[in-house]
């Protein structure tokens, strides 16, 4: 999914959160549990216990934005077995997560770096 923002980073909060929390509550989680600044412009991704809803919080220079997605029949493949409380995602992993893919199993081609063509 291409959002209308170009975030400097994408962070996933691994533990489920109470979805009654809105901007203030999620910002507090970013600061206290993730030890990050909610004003960085990064995307902060949260999931509910049933793994059928996502909330994404970000600062867009003039205020907070809160994006919400609810799945009607499926569940997100939440990376519960990955180490750490906060996971840094690439844009590709974020797209995979939204598409219903398990990001712990997905691996793209490794970039190659050559110094000469011969």
C-alpha positions in Angstrom: 0.0 0.0 0.0 1.4 3.4 -0.9 0.3 5.9 1.6 0.2 9.6 1.0 3.2 10.1 3.3 6.8 9.1 2.8 7.8 8.0 6.3 11.4 8.0 7.5 10.8 4.7 9.3 8.0 2.2 10.0 7.8 0.7 13.5 5.5 -2.1 14.5 4.5 -2.5 18.2 4.4 -6.3 18.6 2.1 -6.6 21.7 -1.7 -6.1 21.1 -3.1 -2.8 22.3 -6.5 -1.8 23.6 -8.2 -0.3 20.6 -10.2 2.1 22.7 -6.9 4.0 22.7 -6.7 6.9 20.3 -4.0 9.4 19.4 -3.0 10.4 23.0 -3.0 6.8 24.3 -1.0 5.5 21.3 1.4 8.4 21.5 2.1 7.5 25.1 2.8 3.9 24.1 5.3 5.1 21.5 7.1 7.2 24.1 7.0 4.8 27.1 7.0 1.3 25.6 8.8 1.8 22.3 11.2 4.5 23.6 10.7 6.5 20.3 9.4 10.0 19.5 5.9 10.1 18.1 6.9 13.4 16.4 9.5 11.8 14.1 7.2 11.4 11.1 7.6 7.6 11.3 4.6 5.3 11.1 3.7 3.4 14.3 1.6 0.3 13.7 -0.6 -1.3 16.3 -2.9 -4.3 16.2 -5.7 -5.5 18.4 -5.8 -8.8 20.3 -7.9 -10.5 17.6 -5.5 -9.4 14.9 -8.3 -8.1 12.6 -7.7 -4.4 13.1 -4.8 -2.1 12.7 -4.2 1.5 13.8 -1.3 3.5 12.3 -0.2 6.7 14.1 2.1 9.4 12.5 2.9 13.0 12.9 2.6 15.1 9.6 4.3 18.3 10.8 1.0 20.0 11.7 -0.7 17.3 13.8 -1.2 13.7 14.4 -2.9 11.4 11.9 -4.6 8.1 12.8 -5.2 5.5 10.1 -7.5 2.5 10.8 -8.1 -0.7 8.9 -10.6 -3.5 9.8 -10.5 -6.8 8.1 -14.0 -8.3 7.5 -13.0 -12.0 7.2 -9.3 -12.6 7.8 -6.6 -11.9 10.4 -3.3 -10.1 10.0 -0.2 -12.4 10.1 1.2 -10.6 13.1 5.0 -11.3 13.6 4.7 -12.5 17.2 7.7 -14.8 17.1 10.2 -12.1 15.9 12.5 -10.9 18.7 12.0 -7.6 20.5 9.0 -5.5 21.5 9.3 -3.1 18.6 10.1 -4.2 15.0 11.4 -2.0 12.3 9.7 -2.7 8.9 10.7 -1.9 5.4 8.0 -0.5 3.1 8.0 -3.9 1.3 7.3 -5.7 4.6 4.6 -3.2 5.5 2.9 -3.9 2.1 3.3 -7.6 2.7 1.6 -7.3 6.1 -1.3 -5.4 4.7 -1.6 -8.0 1.9 -2.0 -10.7 4.5 1.5 -12.3 4.0 3.6 -13.5 6.9 6.6 -11.1 7.0 8.6 -13.6 9.0 8.6 -16.0 6.0 9.0 -13.4 3.2 12.5 -12.7 2.0 13.2 -10.6 -1.1 16.3 -11.0 -3.3 19.5 -9.8 -1.6 21.0 -6.8 -3.2 24.3 -7.4 -5.0 27.1 -4.9 -5.2 29.7 -5.2 -7.9 32.8 -3.0 -8.6 33.3 -4.0 -12.2 31.3 -5.6 -15.1 34.2 -7.9 -16.1 
